[in-house]
């Protein structure tokens, strides 16, 4: 007789990682929204130096990294204290910990769909019930419908801005009005994994919305703009009671010695990294314009990726991209929001996608 597995775990949807690039021929991995630039020399040097202490456990409190991050985020209008921060192995891990800390079995968690595919997994793992609210036709969050979906069992609401994988942001004033209408006992997690790539001046500013609202948490990551995807470091900015709860349910010593060193070095190299981000934004602008010129009706792209709403043609479009050496991320469920997400990559990769687009018709 085998050991029984919890029904919630046995029935989990699988998280599908992006396909890696094929070695040999010139191929590009555009499937995981990674930063295509190689590590900065100073960040690489700091992580290499930290490995001299690999025989010791990491600082479980992430003390130096917390201090550096608090200083980096603090403004005169929005001070961020160290007890407002909690680290985890990626912002998705921090989300898992938040839900584990607040959800009882049967509690409901509302989020837009399609959105980040880790959301349904995170909800189910903690015994929660996912309440998926369809996106509007323009691939944006339908906040009115999300507000209408609240019930006495609602425990949390997840807002992904820019939305992964479709790209648009939630407007600041719209989100502020939404938060003010949500009962104060419900957690609102604003997932800003791609915030550094946002250029829309009307986009939500998560830290401003968090500042005076103890039921709001802002999730961010070092995986994208900061180029530390391989080290898996994300964080929450939240009320001290929430960050303490995240730390309470986190695995001890989760953020490694070199990861903590990389965070501190990356924050110190912020200006150089943001210069890379500006280059990617420029590439994104060119790519979006090129695809629209070829007849693609793209939603607003505010992350480091573009969304091709290919619906029933998704598998064929993804296969065409792969045949051209572009590893992209198809989303296939048979639903109305099937499509292909393509990371903004090297200029050669982006130009190749436009070449492929010339052959795509439906």
C-alpha positions in Angstrom: 0.0 0.0 0.0 1.4 3.4 -1.0 1.4 6.5 1.2 -1.6 8.6 0.3 -1.0 12.0 -1.2 -3.2 14.9 -0.2 -5.9 15.3 -2.8 -5.0 19.0 -3.2 -1.5 18.1 -4.1 -2.3 15.1 -6.3 -4.5 17.3 -8.4 -2.1 20.2 -8.8 -1.8 21.6 -12.3 1.9 21.4 -13.4 4.0 24.5 -13.8 5.5 24.5 -17.3 9.0 26.1 -17.5 10.1 27.8 -20.7 11.9 25.6 -23.2 15.7 26.0 -23.1 17.6 27.0 -26.2 19.0 24.2 -28.2 22.8 23.9 -28.2 24.6 23.9 -31.4 22.8 26.1 -33.9 22.1 29.7 -33.1 18.9 29.6 -31.1 17.3 31.9 -28.6 15.5 31.2 -25.4 12.5 33.6 -25.4 10.3 31.5 -23.2 11.1 32.5 -19.6 11.2 36.3 -19.6 14.8 36.4 -18.6 17.2 39.3 -18.9 19.4 38.4 -22.0 22.4 40.5 -20.9 25.2 38.6 -19.2 25.9 39.4 -15.5 27.7 42.7 -14.8 31.4 42.2 -13.8 30.9 43.7 -10.4 27.9 41.5 -9.6 29.7 38.4 -10.8 32.8 39.3 -8.8 30.7 39.7 -5.6 29.0 36.4 -6.0 32.3 34.6 -6.7 33.9 36.2 -3.6 30.9 35.1 -1.5 31.5 31.4 -2.4 34.6 31.5 -0.2 32.2 31.0 2.7 30.1 28.3 1.1 30.9 26.0 4.1 28.8 28.3 6.3 25.0 28.7 6.4 23.5 31.8 4.9 22.4 34.7 7.1 18.9 33.5 7.8 17.7 37.0 8.3 19.2 38.3 5.1 20.4 41.3 7.2 22.7 43.0 4.8 20.5 42.5 1.8 17.4 43.7 3.8 19.3 46.9 4.8 20.4 47.6 1.3 17.0 47.0 -0.2 15.2 49.1 2.4 17.6 52.0 1.7 17.1 51.5 -2.1 13.3 51.6 -1.9 12.9 54.4 0.6 11.8 57.8 -0.6 10.7 60.8 1.4 7.1 60.1 0.6 7.3 56.3 1.1 9.8 55.1 3.7 10.4 51.4 3.7 11.7 49.8 6.9 13.5 46.5 7.1 10.5 45.0 9.0 8.4 45.9 5.9 10.4 43.4 3.9 10.5 39.7 3.5 12.7 37.7 1.1 12.0 34.4 -0.5 13.3 32.2 -3.4 11.6 34.3 -6.0 8.5 36.5 -5.7 6.4 33.4 -6.4 7.8 31.7 -3.2 6.9 34.8 -1.3 3.4 34.6 -2.7 3.2 30.9 -1.6 4.2 31.9 1.9 1.7 34.7 2.1 -1.2 32.4 1.1 0.0 29.7 3.5 0.1 32.2 6.3 -3.5 33.6 5.8 -5.6 30.9 4.0 -7.6 28.2 5.7 -8.9 25.3 3.7 -11.8 26.4 1.5 -10.8 30.1 1.6 -11.2 31.8 -1.8 -8.5 33.7 -3.7 -9.5 35.9 -6.6 -7.3 36.6 -9.6 -7.6 37.5 -13.3 -7.3 34.9 -15.9 -5.3 34.5 -17.9 -2.5 35.6 -15.6 0.6 34.1 -14.0 0.2 30.3 -14.2 1.7 29.8 -10.7 -1.4 31.4 -9.1 -3.7 28.4 -9.3 -0.9 26.2 -8.0 -0.2 28.5 -5.1 -3.9 28.6 -4.2 -4.4 24.9 -4.4 -1.3 24.0 -2.4 -2.6 26.0 0.6 -6.1 24.4 0.4 -7.7 27.5 -1.1 -10.3 27.8 -3.8 -9.3 29.7 -6.9 -11.8 32.2 -8.3 -10.7 33.1 -11.8 -12.1 36.3 -13.3 -11.8 36.6 -17.1 -9.7 39.4 -18.5 -11.4 42.1 -20.6 -11.2 41.8 -24.3 -8.2 44.1 -24.3 -6.3 41.7 -22.0 -6.6 44.0 -19.0 -7.9 43.2 -15.5 -11.7 43.5 -15.1 -11.6 45.0 -11.6 -15.3 45.6 -11.5 -15.9 41.9 -12.0 -13.2 41.0 -9.5 -14.9 43.2 -6.9 -18.2 41.5 -7.7 -16.6 38.1 -7.1 -15.9 38.8 -3.5 -17.8 36.6 -1.0 -17.6 36.0 2.7 -15.0 33.3 1.9 -12.6 35.6 0.0 -9.3 35.8 1.8 -7.0 37.3 -0.9 -7.0 39.0 -4.3 -4.0 38.8 -6.6 -3.3 41.7 -9.1 -0.6 41.1 -11.6 0.6 44.4 -13.2 2.0 44.3 -15.8 0.0 41.2 -16.4 2.0 38.0 -17.2 1.5 36.8 -19.9 -0.6 39.4 -21.7 1.3 42.6 -20.9 -1.0 45.4 -19.9 -0.8 47.3 -16.6 -3.6 48.2 -14.2 -4.1 52.0 -13.9 -3.1 53.6 -10.6 -6.4 55.4 -10.0 -8.4 52.4 -11.0 -6.5 50.1 -8.7 -6.6 52.7 -5.8 -10.4 52.9 -6.1 -10.6 49.1 -6.2 -8.5 48.6 -3.1 -10.5 51.2 -1.2 -13.7 49.2 -2.1 -12.3 45.9 -0.9 -13.0 44.9 2.7 -9.9 45.6 4.9 -9.6 42.0 6.1 -8.8 40.8 2.6 -5.2 40.7 1.4 -4.5 42.4 -1.9 -1.2 41.2 -3.4 0.1 43.5 -6.1 2.5 41.4 -8.2 5.0 43.9 -9.8 7.6 41.4 -11.1 8.0 43.5 -14.2 7.6 47.0 -12.8 11.0 48.2 -14.0 9.9 47.8 -17.6 6.8 49.9 -17.2 6.7 53.2 -19.2 3.0 54.0 -18.9 2.7 57.1 -16.6 -0.8 56.1 -15.6 0.3 52.6 -14.4 -0.3 51.6 -10.8 2.5 52.5 -8.3 2.4 49.7 -5.9 4.4 51.2 -3.1 2.3 54.3 -3.0 -0.8 52.1 -2.7 0.8 50.0 0.0 2.0 52.9 2.1 -1.2 53.5 4.1 -3.0 50.2 3.7 -2.0 47.3 5.9 -3.9 44.8 3.8 -1.8 45.5 0.7 1.4 43.7 -0.1 3.7 44.4 -3.1 5.6 41.5 -4.6 8.8 42.2 -6.6 11.7 40.1 -7.9 15.4 40.3 -8.8 14.9 37.7 -11.5 14.0 40.0 -14.4 15.4 43.6 -14.6 18.2 42.7 -12.2 19.3 39.6 -14.1 19.4 37.3 -11.1 16.9 34.6 -12.3 19.3 31.8 -11.6 19.6 32.9 -7.9 15.9 33.0 -7.3 15.4 36.1 -5.0 12.1 37.9 -4.6 10.6 40.0 -1.9 7.4 41.4 -0.4 6.8 44.9 0.9 4.1 44.7 3.4 2.9 45.5 6.9 5.2 44.0 9.5 2.6 41.5 10.6 2.5 40.1 7.1 6.2 40.0 6.5 6.7 38.3 9.9 4.2 35.7 8.8 6.1 35.1 5.6 9.3 34.6 7.5 7.5 32.3 9.9 6.4 29.8 7.2 9.5 30.2 4.9 12.1 27.4 4.8 15.1 28.3 6.9 18.2 29.6 5.0 16.2 29.8 1.8 18.2 32.6 0.2 21.7 31.4 -0.4 25.0 33.1 0.4 25.8 34.0 -3.3 22.2 35.1 -3.9 22.4 37.6 -1.0 25.7 38.9 -2.2 24.3 39.2 -5.8 21.3 41.2 -4.5 23.6 43.7 -2.7 25.9 44.1 -5.7 22.9 44.4 -8.1 21.4 47.2 -6.0 24.8 48.9 -6.1 24.9 48.6 -9.9 21.3 49.8 -10.2 22.1 52.6 -12.8 23.9 50.2 -15.1 21.2 47.6 -14.9 18.5 50.2 -15.6 20.5 51.2 -18.7 20.0 47.6 -19.9 16.3 47.8 -19.1 16.1 50.9 -21.3 17.7 49.0 -24.1 15.1 46.2 -23.7 12.3 48.7 -23.7 13.6 50.2 -26.9 13.7 46.7 -28.4 10.2 46.1 -27.2 8.9 49.2 -28.8 10.5 48.2 -32.2 9.2 44.7 -31.9 5.6 45.7 -31.0 5.5 48.2 -33.9 6.9 45.6 -36.3 4.3 43.0 -35.3 1.4 45.5 -35.5 2.6 46.6 -38.9 2.3 42.9 -39.9 -1.3 42.7 -38.8 -1.0 41.4 -35.2 -3.4 43.0 -32.8 -1.1 43.1 -29.8 -2.3 44.3 -26.4 -0.2 47.0 -24.7 3.2 45.5 -23.8 4.6 46.8 -20.5 6.8 43.9 -19.4 9.8 42.5 -21.1 7.6 40.3 -23.4 4.9 40.5 -26.0 1.7 38.5 -26.2 0.4 36.9 -29.4 -3.3 36.1 -28.9 -3.3 33.1 -31.2 -6.1 31.1 -29.6 -6.7 27.8 -31.7 -3.5 28.5 -33.7 -1.2 28.6 -30.7 0.6 25.3 -31.2 1.2 26.0 -34.9 2.5 29.5 -34.2 4.8 28.2 -31.5 6.1 25.4 -33.8 6.9 28.0 -36.5 8.9 30.0 -34.0 10.8 26.9 -32.7 11.6 25.9 -36.3 13.2 29.3 -36.7 15.3 28.8 -33.5 13.1 30.8 -31.2 12.1 29.0 -28.0 8.8 30.7 -27.1 6.1 30.0 -24.4 2.8 28.7 -25.7 -0.2 28.6 -23.5 -2.6 25.9 -24.6 -5.7 25.0 -22.6 -8.5 25.1 -25.2 -9.7 28.3 -23.6 -10.3 31.8 -25.0 -7.0 33.1 -23.7 -4.6 30.7 -25.4 -1.6 32.3 -27.0 2.1 32.7 -27.3 4.3 34.8 -25.0 7.6 35.9 -26.5 10.3 37.5 -24.3 12.1 40.5 -25.7 15.5 39.2 -26.4 18.7 40.1 -28.3 18.2 42.3 -31.4 18.9 39.3 -33.6 16.2 37.2 -31.9 13.7 40.0 -32.2 14.4 40.6 -35.8 14.0 36.8 -36.4 10.6 36.9 -34.8 9.5 39.6 -37.2 10.7 37.4 -40.1 8.7 34.5 -38.8 5.7 36.8 -38.4 5.7 37.4 -42.2 4.9 33.7 -42.6 2.1 33.6 -40.0 -1.4 33.9 -41.2 -4.8 32.8 -39.8 
